[in-house]
Amino acid sequence: MSINPNLVEALYYLSLIILAPIFFKLSRILTRYLLNRFVSTGKVVVIYKRNGLVVGRKTINTTAYVVDQLKSAKGGA
């Protein structure tokens, strides 16, 4: 059985057309993760209130793991 080169080339380009949106989405997700993880300069402010009064305030940089910082901030308030 011989394989037609035109068929192989058509299947190759068809697979690229089908997979292009998937590669785009994955690269976009990876780029956003890396930018948010290592380049972001935003801050999250956590305000502790009791009965409507502010009893504490913590500032968390978004360049570090937010969950770890929230756990460490929990012990201080």
Secondary structure, DSSP 8 states (H G I E B T S, - for coil): ----HHHHHHHHHHHHHHHHHHHHHHHHHHHHHHIIIII---EEEEEEEETTEEEEEEEEETTS-HHHHHHHHHHH-
